Structures are given as C-alpha cells and as structure tokens.
C-alpha cells in the first residue's frame, strides 16, 4: 500500500449553483490546494437553518487534496463561498490506486 494514501482527503462542498462550484473548484486547483474538482449538479438538499426547514437545489463540489493542504483549502473556500456557514467536510481516503494517490500528492505539493 502507498504510504501517502493516509494523507489524501476527499472534501465535499455544497454550493448555491454551478457557477459558484466552478469558480471555487477552479481557484482551488489553480492554487494547488486541490488536485482535482468534480461538480455534481441538481443536488436536492433539505436542512434546518435558523429554525426553518429549507429545501434547496445546490451543486456539490468534490475536491481531492491532502491533509497538509486542508487548513489553507478550507480558509480559501470560506473566503470565496456565498454561504454564511458553508458545508466544507473532509473524508479520509483509506485505499486508492497508487498512481492516483501519488498524483494527488504531487499536484498539491507546495
């Protein structure tokens, strides 16, 4: 197993629309804070916000990055995001193709 696999994270970020997801995703890749950005459109979200249940159409931005880059990534997303409290959550990668894991690490190395 590639020892770098424990450093790789998948970060989920919901956004108000496709344009916001593209803008944030492109900036994170350009800044080498993420190796890759995927965008899923048409996400139906239901959540409680300020005492009300809200239903919203959102886009889901999926970023691949590493633990050492996470804090800078989170800060950069928060600065660009239109939501007061954006969803920015990181999930650890337990296994992955060695070549892909190596690529994510090399693309986010500063």
Residue pairs with C-beta under 8 A, 6 or more apart in sequence:
1 95
1 98
2 96
2 98
2 101
2 102
4 101
4 102
4 105
5 93
5 94
5 95
5 96
5 101
6 67
6 92
6 93
7 66
7 67
7 68
7 105
8 64
8 65
8 66
8 67
8 92
8 93
8 96
8 101
8 104
8 105
9 64
9 65
9 66
9 67
9 70
9 90
9 91
9 92
9 93
10 62
10 63
10 64
10 90
10 91
10 93
11 34
11 62
11 63
11 64
11 65
11 70
11 73
11 88
11 89
11 90
11 91
12 60
12 61
12 62
12 87
12 88
12 89
12 90
12 91
13 21
13 24
13 60
13 61
13 62
13 63
13 77
13 81
13 86
13 87
13 88
14 43
14 45
14 58
14 59
14 60
14 61
14 86
14 87
15 21
15 24
15 58
15 59
15 60
15 61
15 81
15 82
15 83
15 86
16 56
16 58
16 59
16 82
16 83
17 58
17 59
18 39
18 41
18 59
20 59
20 81
20 82
21 37
21 39
21 59
21 60
21 61
22 39
23 80
24 37
24 61
24 77
24 80
24 81
25 34
25 37
25 38
25 39
25 61
25 63
26 37
27 76
27 80
28 34
28 37
28 63
28 65
28 73
28 76
28 77
29 35
29 36
29 37
31 76
32 69
32 107
32 108
32 109
32 110
33 65
33 69
33 72
33 73
33 76
33 108
34 63
34 64
34 65
34 69
34 73
34 108
35 64
35 65
35 103
35 104
35 107
35 108
36 63
36 64
36 104
36 107
37 61
37 62
37 63
38 61
38 62
38 63
39 59
39 60
39 61
39 62
40 59
40 60
40 62
41 59
42 57
42 59
43 57
43 58
43 59
43 60
44 55
44 56
44 57
44 58
45 54
45 55
45 56
45 57
45 58
46 53
46 54
46 55
46 56
47 53
47 54
47 56
48 54
63 73
64 104
65 73
65 90
65 104
65 108
66 104
66 105
66 108
68 108
69 108
69 110
70 90
74 88
77 86
77 88
78 86
78 88
81 88
93 101
